[in-house]
Amino acid sequence: MPTTSTAVRNGTARPPTTRAGHLPGTTARNRGYARSLGWEAHLPAVRRVLDRHRTDWDWTALGTATLKWQTAQGISPADGLIGPATWPLLRTAAGVAGDPAIGCQLPPYGTGFRATGRPTHRFGRPEAVRALLAVAAAWHRAHPQGPVLDIRDLGRRGGGPLPGRTSHRLGLEADIYPVKSGHHQGPTHWRHASYSRSLTQELVDLLRNNGVLPVQAIFFNDPEVHGVQPLEHHDNHLHVRFAPPSRSAPKSAAAHGSHAPVLEVTAPPRLGILSAQGKAPYQFTTEDAEWTARFIIGESGGRDDSDSHAVIWAMFNRYALLTRPYYRTFNAFLRAYSTPLQPVLKSWGASKRNMDRADFVRTGGTFGPPAPPGIPRGQRRAYLDLQQRPWAQLPSAARSVAVRALGGAIANPIGNATEFGSTYVYFHDANRRYPSPDEWRRFTEQYAAKMGWRWIGPVPGLDQNSNTYFVQRRLAALPVPAVRVLPG
């Protein structure tokens, strides 16, 4: 895999530089964030979002383009850093990973509006949809006889690019037709005789003062309408961009005395807190849920069954009891530990097993000793695709298991086990045949002794031919269970 400095140069020969006095400190900090947050693996997609026309990328250009994008999106702080505040939004915009919060669909019609865009393009963040409903309700109070507002595209469920668009990626944007005169509906443009400047100005004022979510920008090309700014291809619609919600932002129109209807929405899941005796608690995040769903798909096929539940609990135990000092987040741990979630396989053995597959993608270079010569570094295309699949496109069973597990709704079937693997397969690899039940049990116990672990033994309802679970001896004296998921 290319280093961060090589990747960010986009193939140019000169090394990254920082101009004196220009965004001081961003180069070193962005280098660190690229590694710690994992966005170095997605630099081409990141650059396309920041500036799809630019080719002369270096670290200074990256910081400058990030600052410009942050400012345009209303992200605070706008500091040129792709850090913890910016990366969750940028990765959604780039289509690297979906955002479960972008799951509120604007209804096809309601008080003061109709939605004329494609149903699959009517998804946004709950706050943005509530703001649109508040505007439509206020419009209806002012114009009970019509016309109603024509609201077009918002975005996709989970966010990310819309076909043929460079915007509408974060669940915070909507297209609305300018208003026509004479109670007429439908499209128009600002130079057409059917267009009403006064009614469109009234719409802009309502948007700017919606009382639910601040407006970052409205793009529309009528130079006589105040509160908008021109943008190419915006003669026939208003492009509304709301600012990202913050904890201090109003949560509903009702909080501001509006009589707008409250939309029932699917809110982001309420996730729990990972707790272990003597350890600091860890609050699960929606990003953890997203990567847990991918983990379930890669490790156990995405099924909602006892094997998936056990595998997740092995990861909970391992993170809480052993590896949290080394990984800031649970999802970072999963991506480092799980073979299907690694951008490049870390094990030469895994690469050797997969290198002859048709979908093996070589990323450059080979493994050094003790690996045999010539084993290439890479990853399977199926797993690379899984890593980039948005939340909304993951199987519903995997999403359900992830949310329930991280919410504390799935019981622990494996005690304090932190290790797992298929001793059924290991026996086959060693003997070229599959074991009988007695042979498998003896082999499993011998394998545990060799590794310095303790097998958890048979568990009703859990098929350990697929994955066999072990407790490290240093954890054997802990109370069972030592790890819990508490309500968030």
C-alpha positions in Angstrom: 0.0 0.0 0.0 1.4 3.4 -0.8 2.4 5.6 2.0 0.2 8.6 2.9 2.7 11.1 1.5 2.9 9.2 -1.8 -0.8 8.8 -2.1 -1.7 12.4 -1.4 0.7 13.7 -4.1 -1.5 12.0 -6.7 1.5 10.9 -8.6 3.5 14.1 -8.7 7.2 14.0 -8.2 7.6 16.8 -5.7 7.2 16.1 -2.0 4.4 17.7 0.1 5.3 21.2 1.3 3.7 23.7 3.5 3.8 27.4 2.6 4.9 29.6 5.4 2.1 31.3 7.1 -0.6 29.4 5.3 -2.8 27.1 7.4 0.1 26.5 9.8 0.2 23.0 11.4 -2.3 21.4 9.0 0.3 19.2 7.2 1.5 17.4 10.3 -1.9 17.1 11.8 -3.5 15.9 8.6 -0.8 13.3 8.2 -1.6 12.0 11.7 -5.4 12.0 11.1 -4.9 10.2 7.7 -3.4 7.3 9.6 -5.4 7.4 12.9 -8.8 7.9 11.2 -8.1 5.7 8.2 -8.8 8.2 5.4 -5.5 7.7 3.7 -7.0 4.6 2.1 -9.7 6.8 0.5 -7.7 9.8 -0.8 -8.9 9.6 -4.4 -12.6 9.8 -3.2 -11.7 12.6 -0.7 -10.0 14.7 -3.4 -12.9 14.3 -5.8 -15.2 15.8 -3.1 -12.9 18.6 -2.2 -12.0 19.7 -5.7 -12.8 17.3 -8.6 -10.9 19.4 -11.1 -7.6 19.8 -9.2 -4.6 17.6 -10.2 -1.6 19.2 -8.3 -2.3 17.8 -4.9 0.1 18.1 -2.0 -0.5 18.6 1.7 -0.9 22.3 1.4 -3.5 21.9 -1.4 -5.3 19.3 0.7 -5.5 21.7 3.7 -6.7 24.6 1.6 -9.3 22.6 -0.3 -10.5 21.1 3.0 -10.9 24.6 4.5 -12.9 25.8 1.5 -15.2 22.7 1.7 -15.7 23.1 5.4 -16.6 26.7 4.9 -19.1 25.9 2.1 -20.8 23.2 4.2 -21.0 25.3 7.3 -18.7 22.9 9.3 -17.3 24.3 12.5 -14.4 24.6 13.1 -13.3 25.4 9.5 -9.6 24.7 10.1 -8.4 22.8 7.1 -8.1 19.6 9.1 -9.8 16.3 8.2 -10.1 15.4 11.8 -12.8 13.9 14.0 -15.3 16.7 13.3 -14.9 16.7 9.5 -14.1 13.1 8.6 -17.5 11.7 9.4 -19.2 14.2 7.1 -16.5 14.0 4.4 -16.5 10.2 4.3 -20.3 10.3 3.8 -20.0 12.9 1.1 -17.3 10.8 -0.7 -19.5 7.7 -0.6 -16.9 5.9 1.6 -19.5 4.9 4.2 -23.2 5.7 4.7 -24.6 7.7 7.6 -27.5 6.0 9.4 -28.7 9.5 10.5 -29.6 10.2 6.8 -32.7 8.1 6.9 -35.6 10.4 7.1 -37.8 10.4 4.0 -39.8 13.4 3.0 -43.4 12.3 2.4 -44.9 12.5 -1.1 -47.1 15.3 0.0 -48.2 17.2 3.1 -49.4 20.6 4.4 -48.2 23.2 2.0 -46.0 21.1 -0.2 -45.7 18.2 -2.6 -42.6 16.1 -3.2 -42.0 15.7 -6.9 -38.6 14.1 -6.8 -37.8 10.4 -7.1 -38.7 8.6 -3.8 -35.2 7.2 -3.5 -33.9 10.8 -3.6 -36.1 12.2 -0.9 -33.9 11.2 2.1 -32.3 13.7 4.5 -31.3 14.2 8.1 -34.3 14.5 10.4 -33.5 18.1 11.2 -33.4 19.1 7.5 -36.7 17.4 6.8 -38.3 19.0 9.8 -37.1 22.4 8.6 -38.7 21.8 5.2 -42.0 20.8 6.8 -41.9 23.9 9.0 -41.4 26.1 5.9 -44.2 24.3 4.1 -46.6 24.7 7.0 -45.8 28.4 7.3 -46.3 28.8 3.6 -49.7 27.1 3.9 -50.8 29.5 6.6 -49.9 32.4 4.4 -51.3 30.9 1.2 -54.1 28.4 2.2 -55.5 28.5 -1.3 -52.1 27.6 -2.8 -50.0 27.2 -4.7 -48.1 24.5 -2.7 -44.4 24.3 -2.7 -42.7 21.8 -5.2 -39.8 20.1 -3.3 -37.5 18.1 -5.5 -34.4 16.1 -4.6 -32.9 15.9 -1.1 -30.5 12.9 -1.2 -30.1 9.2 -0.9 -30.7 7.1 2.2 -27.4 7.1 4.0 -26.0 10.0 2.0 -23.3 10.0 -0.6 -23.3 11.0 -4.3 -26.4 11.3 -6.3 -26.0 10.2 -10.0 -24.8 13.2 -12.1 -24.6 15.5 -9.0 -21.7 16.9 -7.0 -24.0 18.0 -4.1 -26.9 16.5 -2.1 -24.5 14.2 -0.3 -24.9 14.9 3.4 -28.7 14.9 3.9 -28.7 18.7 4.3 -29.7 19.9 0.8 -33.0 20.2 -1.1 -34.1 21.6 -4.5 -37.3 23.6 -4.6 -39.0 25.1 -7.6 -39.4 28.9 -7.7 -43.0 29.9 -7.2 -45.3 30.6 -10.1 -47.9 33.3 -10.1 -51.7 32.7 -10.2 -51.8 29.6 -8.0 -50.1 27.6 -10.7 -47.9 24.6 -10.0 -44.9 23.1 -11.7 -41.5 24.1 -13.0 -40.5 27.5 -14.2 -37.4 29.7 -14.3 -36.8 33.2 -13.2 -37.0 34.8 -16.7 -40.3 33.1 -17.6 -43.6 35.1 -17.6 -45.1 32.6 -15.1 -42.5 33.2 -12.5 -43.4 35.3 -9.4 -40.5 37.1 -7.9 -42.4 38.3 -4.9 -43.7 34.9 -3.9 -40.2 33.4 -4.5 -38.7 36.1 -2.2 -41.3 35.1 0.4 -40.2 31.5 0.1 -36.5 32.5 0.6 -37.4 34.5 3.7 -39.3 31.6 5.2 -36.3 29.3 4.5 -33.9 31.7 6.1 -36.1 32.1 9.2 -37.4 28.5 9.5 -36.5 28.2 13.2 -35.5 24.6 13.0 -32.1 24.4 11.2 -29.9 27.3 10.1 -29.5 27.8 6.3 -25.9 27.8 5.1 -26.7 29.0 1.5 -29.5 29.2 -1.1 -28.4 29.1 -4.7 -30.6 30.8 -7.3 -29.9 33.1 -10.2 -32.5 35.8 -10.0 -30.4 38.9 -9.2 -33.4 40.7 -7.7 -34.1 38.1 -5.0 -32.3 38.8 -1.7 -30.8 36.1 0.4 -29.6 33.9 -2.5 -26.3 33.6 -4.4 -25.9 32.8 -8.1 -24.6 29.4 -9.3 -24.5 27.9 -12.8 -27.5 25.8 -13.7 -29.7 27.3 -11.0 -32.2 29.4 -13.1 -35.1 27.0 -12.5 -34.7 25.9 -8.9 -33.6 27.0 -5.5 -30.8 24.8 -4.1 -31.1 25.0 -0.3 -28.2 24.0 1.9 -28.7 23.7 5.6 -25.9 23.9 8.1 -24.9 20.7 9.9 -27.0 20.1 13.0 -25.3 20.8 16.3 -26.3 20.0 19.9 -27.2 23.6 20.4 -29.4 23.7 17.3 -33.2 23.5 17.8 -34.5 19.9 17.6 -38.0 20.6 16.3 -40.3 23.3 15.0 -42.4 23.0 18.1 -39.5 24.3 20.2 -39.8 27.6 18.4 -43.6 27.9 18.7 -44.2 26.7 15.1 -47.4 24.9 14.3 -45.6 22.7 11.8 -46.5 19.1 11.9 -44.0 16.9 13.7 -42.7 14.1 11.3 -42.3 10.7 12.8 -38.7 9.8 11.8 -36.4 6.9 12.3 -33.8 8.5 14.6 -30.2 7.3 14.9 -30.2 4.2 17.1 -29.7 4.6 20.8 -26.5 2.8 21.4 -25.1 1.5 24.7 -21.9 1.8 26.7 -19.3 -0.9 26.8 -18.3 -1.5 30.4 -15.6 -3.7 32.0 -14.5 -3.9 35.6 -11.6 -1.6 36.2 -11.8 -0.1 32.7 -13.0 3.3 31.5 -16.5 3.0 29.9 -16.8 3.4 26.1 -19.8 4.9 24.4 -20.7 3.2 21.1 -21.2 5.4 18.0 -23.2 5.1 14.8 -19.9 4.5 13.0 -19.3 1.6 15.3 -22.7 0.2 14.3 -21.9 0.6 10.7 -18.6 -1.3 10.9 -20.1 -3.9 13.2 -22.6 -4.7 10.5 -19.8 -5.0 7.9 -17.9 -7.2 10.3 -20.9 -9.5 10.8 -21.2 -9.9 7.0 -17.5 -10.6 6.5 -17.0 -12.9 9.4 -20.3 -14.8 9.7 -22.3 -14.1 6.5 -24.5 -11.3 8.0 -26.9 -13.7 9.5 -29.0 -13.0 12.7 -28.0 -16.1 14.5 -26.1 -17.4 17.5 -22.8 -17.5 15.6 -23.0 -13.8 14.7 -24.0 -13.0 18.3 -21.0 -14.9 19.6 -18.5 -13.3 17.2 -19.6 -9.8 18.2 -19.3 -10.7 21.9 -15.8 -12.0 21.3 -14.9 -8.6 19.8 -16.6 -6.7 22.7 -14.5 -8.8 25.1 -11.3 -8.4 23.2 -11.7 -4.6 22.9 -12.8 -4.0 26.4 -10.3 -6.3 28.1 -7.2 -6.2 25.9 -6.9 -3.8 23.0 -8.7 -0.6 23.9 -5.4 1.2 24.8 -4.3 0.7 21.2 -7.5 1.8 19.4 -9.3 5.0 20.0 -12.7 3.6 18.7 -14.3 0.2 18.5 -14.6 0.5 14.8 -10.9 1.2 14.4 -10.2 -2.0 16.3 -12.6 -4.0 14.1 -11.0 -2.7 10.9 -7.5 -3.6 12.1 -8.5 -7.1 13.5 -11.0 -8.4 10.9 -9.5 -9.8 7.7 -12.5 -8.7 5.6 -12.3 -5.2 6.9 -8.6 -4.6 6.3 -7.9 -2.4 3.2 -4.8 -4.5 2.7 -4.4 -7.9 4.2 -2.0 -7.9 7.1 -1.3 -11.6 7.1 0.9 -13.1 4.5 -1.0 -16.4 5.1 -4.3 -14.7 4.2 -2.7 -13.2 1.1 -1.3 -16.6 0.1 -4.7 -18.2 0.5 -6.4 -15.6 -1.7 -3.8 -14.5 -4.2 -5.0 -16.9 -6.9 -8.6 -15.8 -6.6 -10.0 -13.9 -9.6 -11.1 -11.0 -7.4 -7.7 -10.6 -5.6 -6.6 -6.9 -6.0 -2.8 -6.5 -5.8 -2.0 -3.2 -4.0 1.7 -3.3 -4.7 4.7 -4.9 -3.0 5.3 -8.3 -1.5 5.6 -9.6 2.1 9.0 -9.9 3.6 10.4 -12.7 5.8 9.3 -14.9 7.3 6.8 -15.1 4.4 8.0 -17.1 1.4 9.2 -15.0 -1.5 6.7 -13.4 -3.9 3.5 -13.3 -1.9 1.8 -10.1 -3.0 0.1 -7.6 -0.8 -3.6 -7.0 -1.6 -7.2 -7.7 -0.7 -10.2 -9.4 -2.3 -12.4 -7.1 -4.3 -15.5 -8.5 -2.5 -14.1 -7.3 0.8 -13.0 -3.9 -0.6 -16.6 -3.4 -1.9 -17.9 -4.4 1.5 -15.8 -1.8 3.2 -17.2 0.9 1.0 -20.9 -0.2 1.0 -23.1 2.4 2.6 -25.1 1.6 5.6 -28.4 1.7 3.7 -27.2 -1.0 1.3 -26.1 -3.4 4.0 -28.5 -6.3 4.6 -31.2 -5.5 7.1 -30.4 -8.5 9.2 -26.8 -7.4 9.7 -27.9 -3.8 10.5 -30.4 -5.1 13.0 -27.9 -7.4 14.7 -25.3 -4.5 14.9 -27.8 -2.0 16.4 -29.2 -4.5 18.9 -25.8 -5.8 20.0 -24.4 -2.3 20.5 -27.6 -1.3 22.3 -27.2 -4.1 24.8 -30.1 -6.2 23.5 -28.1 -9.4 22.6 -27.0 -11.7 25.4 -23.4 -12.9 25.8 -23.2 -16.6 24.9 -19.4 -17.0 25.3 -18.5 -15.6 28.7 -15.0 -14.0 28.6 -13.8 -15.5 25.4 -11.7 -13.2 23.2 -10.3 -15.7 20.7 -12.1 -17.7 18.0 -11.3 -19.8 15.0 -12.6 -22.9 13.3 -10.8 -25.9 14.8 -13.0 -28.0 12.5 -11.2 -26.5 9.5 -7.8 -26.6 11.3 -8.2 -30.4 11.7 -9.1 -30.7 8.0 -6.1 -28.7 7.0 -3.8 -30.9 9.1 -5.4 -34.3 8.2 -7.1 -33.7 4.8 -10.4 -34.9 6.2 -13.0 -33.6 8.5 -13.1 -34.9 12.1 -15.7 -37.0 13.9 -17.3 -35.2 17.0 -14.9 -37.0 19.4 -11.9 -36.2 17.2 -12.9 -32.6 16.9 -13.3 -32.2 20.7 -9.9 -33.8 21.4 -8.3 -31.6 18.7 -9.9 -28.5 20.1 -8.7 -29.2 23.6 -5.2 -29.9 22.4 -5.2 -26.7 20.3 -6.3 -24.7 23.3 -3.5 -26.2 25.4 -1.0 -25.4 22.7 -2.1 -21.8 22.5 -2.3 -21.3 26.3 -6.0 -20.8 26.2 -9.1 -22.5 27.7 -11.9 -23.7 25.4 -15.3 -22.5 26.7 -16.8 -26.0 26.1 -20.1 -26.9 24.4 -22.8 -24.1 24.4 -26.4 -25.1 23.6 -27.5 -23.5 20.3 -24.0 -22.5 19.3 -22.3 -24.5 16.5 -18.6 -24.2 17.2 -17.6 -26.1 14.1 -17.9 -22.7 12.4 -16.1 -20.8 15.1 -14.7 -22.2 18.3 -14.3 -19.9 21.3 -11.4 -19.6 23.8 -10.6 -17.7 26.9 -7.0 -16.5 27.5 -5.7 -17.9 30.7 -4.9 -14.5 32.1 -8.6 -13.7 31.9 -9.8 -16.9 33.3 -10.0 -15.6 36.9 -12.2 -12.7 36.0 -15.9 -12.8 36.9 -18.2 -14.0 34.1 -19.2 -12.0 32.3 -16.5 -9.4 32.8 -17.8 -7.2 30.0 -21.3 -5.7 29.7 -23.2 -3.3 27.4 -25.1 -0.8 29.5 -27.9 1.4 28.4 -26.7 4.6 26.6 
